[in-house]
Amino acid sequence: MTTLIDSYAVQCAKCKKLRYIEAQEKYEEIRSKSPHTCFECKSCEELGDVHVDVDSPNVRWFLDQHGIPKTPKGWKRILVVRGNGEKVDVYYETPQQKKVRSPKQVAKFIQDNEEFKDDVKMEEISFVAPKRMKKPKS
């Protein structure tokens, strides 16, 4: 069984609380600017939106790398948790709903579809997968 990652959160640089981000596009915008521009929430005095329990049997937490570029317009970055819940696979979906699973497949898609040659740059595509959060060692 696989599971799509469909909820996103970021940590406020000021209050250190985790905040849900309402849309993948907004999350990607924040992630693409970090660590150069830190996210700051507008409600530091309020409780955090998210409590992370890395030992939860029902929820898996993953950390994305800073600076992964925002997905090109019309494309979608899909994160799928593998059956054992330990790793994530990264795919991209083109505007024609074709799944591409590697930089080589993206390059071939762009080569075969000239209309994307100027709109999609290979440096906008990253197959770097989020890493599973582990309980800190005491």
Secondary structure, 3 states (H helix, E strand, C coil): CCEECCCEEEECCCCCCEEEECCHHHHHHHHHHCCCCCCCCCCCCCCCCCCCCCCCCCCCCEECCCCCCCCCCCCEEEEEECCCCCCEEEEEECCCCCEECCHHHHHHHHHHCHHHCCCCCHHHCCCCCCEECCCCCC
